[in-house]
Amino acid sequence: MPTCVVINTCSVRERAEEKLYTRLGELRQMRIEHGHDPIVAVAGCVAQQEGDAIVKRSAGVADVVVGTQAIRRLPMLVEAMAQDRQHRRRPASVLDLSACDDVTWPLGITRRSDPVKAYVTIIEGCNEFCSFCVVPYTRGHERMRPKADILAEVRDAVATGHHEVQLLGQIVNHYEAPDDPRCDFTGLLEAIHGVDGLERIRFASPHPRHFDERFLTAMARLPKICRHLHLPVQSGSTRVLAAMRRRYTRDRYLALVDRIRDAAAGRRAVDRHDRRLSRRDATRTSTRHCR
């Protein structure tokens, strides 16, 4: 039986709060029926959103409630709760919803379950405030990870056998390195592309209004960037997009799709040229060996 249960929550999932309280009820029942009483920690967006309501509604079950910006403190809070339990049967619940602009992580702390792909966060939070979205309220304003930290994590991932990285952020293409004023998202892609041993780069999710020609050119010329682009459309109606505060129109979105296709066509032409050169070189080598 586990000594600690962590429930990581997401506000955008359907009936997220109901599912959380159902799970907490199941843990309460487990304690009553089996006498097993693990430390229970609630983390993620619902924890940030509900806060003290979780402690009040699930008194005696939720021991630690930690918000999105305090997640790095979770191990310390759980350890402190375990020590308190040694002195008291049921110490008071701990609530930590404090804001934190530091989005660095100690290298090597991440546990990766995918043997091929490594997920690397580059941005936390969001500044867009779309009318339908809870993220700016639960995850806070945009905080960029230093470029040096990101590159160190990518190199560490490659060193541990991961040949692909997926860069994560609410709006990845709004990235600006806090430790290098000249480095935007395109510059970060170029730097990551130069990591030896890395074969593929993906990212999610970009915002349609933050694309520029330099980025599209980089996608076309950097072969490690996968030919895959997650481009949220949200609506095909300019009126609805305005109500959603997406700050682009239907026509602007479709024009962007055309620009992306043009860039992809240029990439395919380069790839075909490179393949022809490779076949020609292979043929010449084979001919020399035959002689």
C-alpha positions as CSV (number, residue, x, y, z in Angstrom):
1,M,0.0,0.0,0.0
2,P,1.3,3.5,-0.8
3,T,2.6,5.8,1.9
4,C,1.9,8.9,-0.2
5,V,-0.7,9.6,-2.8
6,V,-0.3,12.7,-5.1
7,I,-3.4,13.8,-7.1
8,N,-2.2,16.0,-10.0
9,T,-5.2,18.0,-11.3
10,C,-6.2,19.9,-14.5
11,S,-8.9,22.5,-14.6
12,V,-9.6,22.2,-18.3
13,R,-10.7,18.6,-18.0
14,E,-14.5,17.9,-17.9
15,R,-15.9,17.9,-14.3
16,A,-12.3,18.3,-12.9
17,E,-13.4,19.4,-9.4
18,E,-16.0,16.6,-9.2
19,K,-13.5,14.0,-10.1
20,L,-11.0,15.3,-7.5
21,Y,-13.6,15.2,-4.7
22,T,-14.7,11.7,-5.8
23,R,-11.1,10.5,-5.6
24,L,-10.6,12.1,-2.1
25,G,-13.9,10.4,-1.0
26,E,-12.5,7.0,-2.1
27,L,-9.3,7.6,-0.1
28,R,-11.4,8.5,2.9
29,Q,-13.4,5.3,2.5
30,M,-10.2,3.3,2.1
31,R,-9.0,4.6,5.5
32,I,-12.2,3.7,7.2
33,E,-12.4,0.2,5.7
34,H,-8.8,-0.8,5.7
35,G,-7.2,1.5,8.2
36,H,-4.6,2.6,5.6
37,D,-3.9,6.3,5.9
38,P,-1.4,7.6,3.4
39,I,-0.3,11.2,3.1
40,V,-2.5,12.8,0.4
41,A,-1.3,15.7,-1.6
42,V,-3.4,17.6,-4.2
43,A,-1.5,19.5,-6.8
44,G,-2.1,21.2,-10.2
45,C,-4.6,23.8,-11.5
46,V,-7.6,22.6,-9.4
47,A,-5.5,22.9,-6.3
48,Q,-4.6,26.5,-7.3
49,Q,-8.2,27.3,-8.2
50,E,-10.0,25.7,-5.2
51,G,-7.3,26.2,-2.6
52,D,-8.7,26.3,0.9
53,A,-12.0,24.9,-0.3
54,I,-10.3,21.5,-0.7
55,V,-9.0,21.6,2.8
56,K,-12.4,22.5,4.2
57,R,-14.4,20.0,2.1
58,S,-12.0,17.1,2.5
59,A,-10.9,17.7,6.1
60,G,-8.9,14.8,7.4
61,V,-8.1,13.5,3.9
62,A,-6.1,16.1,1.9
63,D,-2.9,16.7,3.9
64,V,-1.1,18.9,1.4
65,V,-2.6,21.3,-1.2
66,V,0.1,22.8,-3.4
67,G,-0.6,25.3,-6.2
68,T,0.9,25.4,-9.7
69,Q,3.7,27.8,-8.9
70,A,4.8,26.1,-5.7
71,I,5.0,22.6,-7.2
72,R,8.8,22.4,-6.7
73,R,8.1,22.6,-2.9
74,L,5.9,19.4,-3.0
75,P,8.6,17.0,-1.8
76,M,9.5,19.3,1.1
77,L,5.9,19.7,2.1
78,V,5.3,16.0,2.0
79,E,8.4,15.3,4.1
80,A,7.4,17.9,6.6
81,M,3.9,16.3,6.9
82,A,5.5,12.9,7.4
83,Q,7.6,14.2,10.3
84,D,4.6,16.0,11.8
85,R,2.7,12.7,11.8
86,Q,5.3,11.1,13.8
87,H,4.4,13.5,16.7
88,R,0.7,13.9,16.0
89,R,-1.8,11.4,14.5
90,R,-3.5,14.0,12.3
91,P,-1.6,17.3,12.0
92,A,-3.3,20.3,10.3
93,S,-3.4,20.4,6.5
94,V,-0.7,22.4,4.7
95,L,-1.8,24.9,2.0
96,D,0.8,26.5,-0.3
97,L,-0.6,28.6,-3.2
98,S,2.2,31.1,-3.2
99,A,3.4,32.7,-6.4
100,C,6.9,32.0,-7.6
101,D,8.7,33.5,-10.7
102,D,11.6,30.9,-10.5
103,V,10.8,28.1,-13.0
104,T,14.2,26.4,-12.8
105,W,14.5,22.8,-11.9
106,P,17.5,20.9,-10.5
107,L,19.0,18.9,-13.4
108,G,18.3,15.2,-13.2
109,I,15.2,15.5,-11.0
110,T,12.8,14.7,-13.9
111,R,11.7,11.0,-14.3
112,R,11.0,10.1,-17.9
113,S,8.7,7.2,-18.8
114,D,9.1,7.5,-22.5
115,P,12.3,5.8,-23.7
116,V,12.6,7.9,-26.9
117,K,11.0,11.3,-26.3
118,A,11.8,13.8,-23.5
119,Y,9.4,16.6,-22.6
120,V,11.1,19.8,-21.8
121,T,9.2,22.8,-20.4
122,I,10.4,26.2,-21.6
123,I,7.6,28.5,-20.4
124,E,5.2,28.5,-17.5
125,G,2.0,30.5,-17.4
126,C,0.3,32.7,-20.0
127,N,-0.4,36.4,-20.7
128,E,-3.0,36.0,-23.4
129,F,-6.2,36.0,-21.2
130,C,-8.5,34.4,-23.9
131,S,-12.1,34.7,-22.6
132,F,-12.7,31.0,-22.3
133,C,-9.4,30.0,-20.7
134,V,-8.5,29.6,-17.0
135,V,-4.7,29.1,-17.5
136,P,-3.6,32.7,-16.7
137,Y,-5.6,32.5,-13.4
138,T,-4.4,29.1,-12.3
139,R,-0.8,29.0,-13.8
140,G,0.1,32.7,-13.5
141,H,1.8,35.1,-15.8
142,E,4.4,34.0,-18.3
143,R,7.7,33.0,-16.8
144,M,10.5,31.9,-19.2
145,R,13.1,29.3,-18.3
146,P,16.7,30.4,-18.9
147,K,18.1,29.2,-22.2
148,A,21.1,27.7,-20.4
149,D,18.8,25.5,-18.3
150,I,16.9,24.3,-21.3
151,L,20.0,23.4,-23.2
152,A,21.4,21.6,-20.2
153,E,18.2,19.5,-19.9
154,V,18.2,18.7,-23.6
155,R,21.8,17.5,-23.4
156,D,21.0,15.5,-20.3
157,A,18.0,13.9,-22.1
158,V,20.2,13.0,-25.1
159,A,22.9,11.5,-22.8
160,T,20.2,9.3,-21.2
161,G,19.2,7.8,-24.6
162,H,16.4,10.2,-25.7
163,H,16.6,11.0,-29.4
164,E,13.6,13.4,-29.5
165,V,12.6,16.4,-27.4
166,Q,9.2,18.1,-27.3
167,L,9.3,21.6,-26.0
168,L,6.3,22.6,-23.9
169,G,4.6,25.8,-23.0
170,Q,1.2,27.4,-23.1
171,I,2.5,29.5,-26.0
172,V,6.0,28.2,-26.9
173,N,6.6,30.6,-29.8
174,H,6.4,33.6,-27.4
175,Y,9.6,32.5,-25.7
176,E,12.3,35.0,-24.9
177,A,15.4,33.9,-23.0
178,P,15.8,35.8,-19.7
179,D,19.5,35.0,-19.8
180,D,20.1,36.0,-23.4
181,P,18.1,39.1,-24.7
182,R,18.9,38.2,-28.3
183,C,17.4,34.7,-28.1
184,D,13.7,34.3,-29.0
185,F,11.9,31.0,-29.8
186,T,13.6,30.7,-33.2
187,G,17.0,31.3,-31.6
188,L,16.2,28.6,-29.0
189,L,15.3,26.1,-31.7
190,E,18.6,26.9,-33.5
191,A,20.6,26.3,-30.3
192,I,18.8,23.0,-29.5
193,H,19.3,21.9,-33.1
194,G,23.0,22.1,-32.5
195,V,22.9,19.6,-29.7
196,D,24.9,16.5,-30.8
197,G,23.0,13.2,-30.8
198,L,19.5,14.9,-30.9
199,E,17.5,13.7,-33.9
200,R,14.1,15.3,-33.7
201,I,12.5,18.4,-32.2
202,R,8.8,19.0,-31.6
203,F,6.9,21.7,-29.7
204,A,3.5,22.5,-28.5
205,S,1.6,24.7,-28.6
206,P,2.4,27.8,-30.7
207,H,-0.1,30.7,-31.0
208,P,-1.1,31.7,-34.5
209,R,-0.5,35.4,-33.8
210,H,3.2,34.9,-32.8
211,F,4.5,33.4,-36.1
212,D,7.0,35.4,-38.1
213,E,9.0,34.8,-41.3
214,R,12.2,34.1,-39.4
215,F,10.5,31.3,-37.5
216,L,9.0,29.8,-40.7
217,T,12.4,30.0,-42.5
218,A,14.0,28.2,-39.6
219,M,11.5,25.4,-39.7
220,A,12.2,25.0,-43.4
221,R,16.0,24.9,-43.1
222,L,16.6,23.0,-39.8
223,P,16.2,19.2,-40.6
224,K,15.8,18.1,-37.0
225,I,12.5,20.0,-36.6
226,C,9.7,17.6,-37.4
227,R,7.3,18.3,-40.2
228,H,4.5,18.5,-37.7
229,L,2.8,21.7,-36.4
230,H,0.0,21.9,-33.8
231,L,-1.8,25.1,-34.8
232,P,-4.9,25.7,-32.7
233,V,-7.7,27.0,-34.8
234,Q,-10.4,27.4,-32.0
235,S,-13.1,28.7,-34.5
236,G,-13.7,29.3,-38.2
237,S,-15.6,32.5,-37.4
238,T,-13.9,35.8,-37.1
239,R,-16.8,37.0,-34.9
240,V,-16.4,34.1,-32.5
241,L,-12.6,34.5,-32.5
242,A,-13.0,38.1,-31.4
243,A,-15.4,37.0,-28.6
244,M,-12.8,34.5,-27.5
245,R,-10.1,37.3,-27.5
246,R,-7.9,35.2,-29.8
247,R,-6.6,38.4,-31.6
248,Y,-6.5,37.0,-35.1
249,T,-9.2,36.6,-37.8
250,R,-10.2,33.6,-39.9
251,D,-8.5,35.1,-43.0
252,R,-5.3,35.7,-41.0
253,Y,-5.3,32.1,-39.8
254,L,-5.8,30.8,-43.4
255,A,-3.1,33.1,-44.7
256,L,-0.7,31.7,-42.1
257,V,-1.5,28.1,-43.1
258,D,-0.6,29.0,-46.7
259,R,2.7,30.5,-45.5
260,I,3.5,27.3,-43.5
261,R,2.7,25.2,-46.6
262,D,5.0,27.3,-48.7
263,A,7.8,26.9,-46.2
264,A,7.1,23.1,-46.0
265,A,7.3,22.9,-49.8
266,G,10.7,24.6,-49.7
267,R,11.8,22.1,-47.1
268,R,10.7,19.2,-49.3
269,A,12.6,20.6,-52.3
270,V,15.8,20.9,-50.1
271,D,15.3,17.3,-48.9
272,R,14.9,16.0,-52.4
273,H,18.1,17.8,-53.5
274,D,20.0,16.4,-50.5
275,R,18.8,12.9,-51.3
276,R,19.8,13.2,-54.9
277,L,23.3,14.3,-53.8
278,S,23.5,11.4,-51.3
279,R,22.5,8.9,-54.0
280,R,25.0,10.4,-56.4
281,D,27.8,10.3,-53.8
282,A,26.9,6.7,-53.0
283,T,27.0,5.7,-56.7
284,R,30.4,7.4,-57.2
285,T,31.8,5.5,-54.1
286,S,30.4,2.3,-55.3
287,T,32.0,2.8,-58.8
288,R,35.4,3.6,-57.3
289,H,35.2,0.4,-55.2
290,C,34.3,-1.6,-58.3
291,R,37.4,-0.3,-60.1
